[in-house]
């Protein structure tokens, strides 16, 4: 076949090729293309939502970490309060114990002095009936001394009792303060555990 003949049949071959290509393209239905486009669009949407959810999860994780840090700081303050309250209660209890010992010692001293004074008064009463007025004056001064001593001791003992009552009241208030802070501490510890669980689930 010469060149001229090839040139004459080339358009025919080209036409046949185009018809065949058109038939091949026509074999892909429009519905399939639309379905693919819809699936691609849906995939793009899912990717965008996944990205948004990931950003949301990161934000929530950051907030959870911040909440945990803040509660841990608050927990530290509660522990400091509890330690200080416990120290003050211990100091008050030591002071109460010391006051009790002082009061008991003064009561014993007062009892011994009163007993001795009354014994001396009995002796004086016996001698007053026999001796001169000089002994009467001495007996008077002794009785006055005993009365002053008795009033002084009673005031001391009463002052110690009042101090004990005041310290016991302060100790009771501190105990309530301590218990309240322990309750708040336990509450914050539970909140931290719940936040840590939520953080793991992110």
VENSUL-V961795 format. One record per helix or strand of 3 or more residues. SS is the DSSP state (A for helix, B for strand). FROM is the first residue (numbers start at 0). TO is the last residue. Records with the same first field share a line. If there is no record, write none. Layout:
SS=FROM-TO  FROM-TO
This chain:
A=2-25  29-127  132-200
